Amino acid sequence: MKFNQLPFILNPPKKLVTPG
């Protein structure tokens, strides 16, 4: 699971980063 979360945390989708 850690391996799958690493790329997600390092390159999170812009949708989650962008507010609203």
PQR file of N, CA, C, O and H, with PARSE charges and radii, in Angstrom:
ATOM      1  N   MET A   1       0.835  -1.198   0.000 -0.4000 1.5000
ATOM      2  CA  MET A   1       0.000   0.000   0.000 -0.0000 2.0000
ATOM      3  C   MET A   1       0.875   1.255   0.000  0.5500 1.7000
ATOM      4  O   MET A   1       0.549   2.254  -0.641 -0.5500 1.4000
ATOM      5  N   LYS A   2       1.990   1.185   0.728 -0.4000 1.5000
ATOM      6  CA  LYS A   2       2.886   2.351   0.812 -0.0000 2.0000
ATOM      7  C   LYS A   2       3.395   2.727  -0.578  0.5500 1.7000
ATOM      8  O   LYS A   2       3.508   3.908  -0.905 -0.5500 1.4000
ATOM      9  H   LYS A   2       2.255   0.374   1.248  0.4000 1.0000
ATOM     10  N   PHE A   3       3.702   1.719  -1.392 -0.4000 1.5000
ATOM     11  CA  PHE A   3       4.224   1.987  -2.732 -0.0000 2.0000
ATOM     12  C   PHE A   3       3.168   2.692  -3.576  0.5500 1.7000
ATOM     13  O   PHE A   3       3.496   3.549  -4.397 -0.5500 1.4000
ATOM     14  H   PHE A   3       3.611   0.760  -1.127  0.4000 1.0000
ATOM     15  N   ASN A   4       1.902   2.333  -3.377 -0.4000 1.5000
ATOM     16  CA  ASN A   4       0.826   2.962  -4.148 -0.0000 2.0000
ATOM     17  C   ASN A   4       0.550   4.376  -3.652  0.5500 1.7000
ATOM     18  O   ASN A   4       0.146   5.241  -4.429 -0.5500 1.4000
ATOM     19  H   ASN A   4       1.636   1.637  -2.711  0.4000 1.0000
ATOM     20  N   GLN A   5       0.769   4.613  -2.357 -0.4000 1.5000
ATOM     21  CA  GLN A   5       0.503   5.941  -1.794 -0.0000 2.0000
ATOM     22  C   GLN A   5       1.636   6.907  -2.119  0.5500 1.7000
ATOM     23  O   GLN A   5       1.396   8.104  -2.277 -0.5500 1.4000
ATOM     24  H   GLN A   5       1.098   3.911  -1.726  0.4000 1.0000
ATOM     25  N   LEU A   6       2.865   6.407  -2.220 -0.4000 1.5000
ATOM     26  CA  LEU A   6       4.016   7.273  -2.502 -0.0000 2.0000
ATOM     27  C   LEU A   6       3.813   8.094  -3.774  0.5500 1.7000
ATOM     28  O   LEU A   6       3.888   9.321  -3.702 -0.5500 1.4000
ATOM     29  H   LEU A   6       3.059   5.434  -2.092  0.4000 1.0000
ATOM     30  N   PRO A   7       3.562   7.492  -4.920 -0.5600 1.5000
ATOM     31  CA  PRO A   7       3.373   8.262  -6.163  0.2800 2.0000
ATOM     32  C   PRO A   7       2.173   9.187  -6.072  0.5500 1.7000
ATOM     33  O   PRO A   7       2.160  10.253  -6.688 -0.5500 1.4000
ATOM     34  N   PHE A   8       1.163   8.786  -5.304 -0.4000 1.5000
ATOM     35  CA  PHE A   8      -0.046   9.608  -5.166 -0.0000 2.0000
ATOM     36  C   PHE A   8       0.262  10.862  -4.363  0.5500 1.7000
ATOM     37  O   PHE A   8      -0.215  11.948  -4.694 -0.5500 1.4000
ATOM     38  H   PHE A   8       1.174   7.921  -4.804  0.4000 1.0000
ATOM     39  N   ILE A   9       1.062  10.716  -3.301 -0.4000 1.5000
ATOM     40  CA  ILE A   9       1.423  11.860  -2.452 -0.0000 2.0000
ATOM     41  C   ILE A   9       2.422  12.767  -3.187  0.5500 1.7000
ATOM     42  O   ILE A   9       2.339  13.993  -3.109 -0.5500 1.4000
ATOM     43  H   ILE A   9       1.449   9.834  -3.032  0.4000 1.0000
ATOM     44  N   LEU A  10       3.360  12.144  -3.898 -0.4000 1.5000
ATOM     45  CA  LEU A  10       4.378  12.932  -4.610 -0.0000 2.0000
ATOM     46  C   LEU A  10       3.739  13.695  -5.774  0.5500 1.7000
ATOM     47  O   LEU A  10       4.096  14.842  -6.041 -0.5500 1.4000
ATOM     48  H   LEU A  10       3.428  11.148  -3.962  0.4000 1.0000
ATOM     49  N   ASN A  11       2.794  13.049  -6.464 -0.4000 1.5000
ATOM     50  CA  ASN A  11       2.135  13.695  -7.609 -0.0000 2.0000
ATOM     51  C   ASN A  11       0.615  13.635  -7.433  0.5500 1.7000
ATOM     52  O   ASN A  11      -0.068  12.906  -8.152 -0.5500 1.4000
ATOM     53  H   ASN A  11       2.505  12.117  -6.247  0.4000 1.0000
ATOM     54  N   PRO A  12       0.089  14.404  -6.475 -0.5600 1.5000
ATOM     55  CA  PRO A  12      -1.353  14.394  -6.219  0.2800 2.0000
ATOM     56  C   PRO A  12      -2.108  15.040  -7.371  0.5500 1.7000
ATOM     57  O   PRO A  12      -1.590  15.968  -7.991 -0.5500 1.4000
ATOM     58  N   PRO A  13      -3.310  14.581  -7.675 -0.5600 1.5000
ATOM     59  CA  PRO A  13      -4.107  15.147  -8.773  0.2800 2.0000
ATOM     60  C   PRO A  13      -4.408  16.619  -8.523  0.5500 1.7000
ATOM     61  O   PRO A  13      -4.639  17.019  -7.382 -0.5500 1.4000
ATOM     62  N   LYS A  14      -4.408  17.425  -9.576 -0.4000 1.5000
ATOM     63  CA  LYS A  14      -4.658  18.865  -9.444 -0.0000 2.0000
ATOM     64  C   LYS A  14      -6.042  19.129  -8.860  0.5500 1.7000
ATOM     65  O   LYS A  14      -6.251  20.141  -8.192 -0.5500 1.4000
ATOM     66  H   LYS A  14      -4.220  17.100 -10.503  0.4000 1.0000
ATOM     67  N   LYS A  15      -6.979  18.233  -9.107 -0.4000 1.5000
ATOM     68  CA  LYS A  15      -8.353  18.415  -8.612 -0.0000 2.0000
ATOM     69  C   LYS A  15      -8.358  18.518  -7.087  0.5500 1.7000
ATOM     70  O   LYS A  15      -9.052  19.359  -6.516 -0.5500 1.4000
ATOM     71  H   LYS A  15      -6.809  17.410  -9.649  0.4000 1.0000
ATOM     72  N   LEU A  16      -7.570  17.646  -6.430 -0.4000 1.5000
ATOM     73  CA  LEU A  16      -7.536  17.675  -4.964 -0.0000 2.0000
ATOM     74  C   LEU A  16      -6.774  18.906  -4.479  0.5500 1.7000
ATOM     75  O   LEU A  16      -7.122  19.497  -3.457 -0.5500 1.4000
ATOM     76  H   LEU A  16      -7.006  16.962  -6.894  0.4000 1.0000
ATOM     77  N   VAL A  17      -5.733  19.286  -5.218 -0.4000 1.5000
ATOM     78  CA  VAL A  17      -4.910  20.429  -4.813 -0.0000 2.0000
ATOM     79  C   VAL A  17      -5.675  21.736  -5.030  0.5500 1.7000
ATOM     80  O   VAL A  17      -5.574  22.665  -4.229 -0.5500 1.4000
ATOM     81  H   VAL A  17      -5.451  18.805  -6.048  0.4000 1.0000
ATOM     82  N   THR A  18      -6.439  21.794  -6.122 -0.4000 1.5000
ATOM     83  CA  THR A  18      -7.190  23.016  -6.428 -0.0000 2.0000
ATOM     84  C   THR A  18      -8.417  23.124  -5.520  0.5500 1.7000
ATOM     85  O   THR A  18      -9.241  22.210  -5.507 -0.5500 1.4000
ATOM     86  H   THR A  18      -6.521  21.038  -6.773  0.4000 1.0000
ATOM     87  N   PRO A  19      -8.561  24.200  -4.770 -0.5600 1.5000
ATOM     88  CA  PRO A  19      -9.705  24.380  -3.869  0.2800 2.0000
ATOM     89  C   PRO A  19     -11.000  24.561  -4.651  0.5500 1.7000
ATOM     90  O   PRO A  19     -11.002  25.128  -5.744 -0.5500 1.4000
ATOM     91  N   GLY A  20     -12.081  24.085  -4.092 -0.4000 1.5000
ATOM     92  CA  GLY A  20     -13.374  24.228  -4.737 -0.0000 2.0000
ATOM     93  C   GLY A  20     -13.521  23.227  -5.870  0.5500 1.7000
ATOM     94  O   GLY A  20     -14.555  23.197  -6.537 -0.5500 1.4000
ATOM     95  H   GLY A  20     -12.080  23.625  -3.204  0.4000 1.0000
TER
END
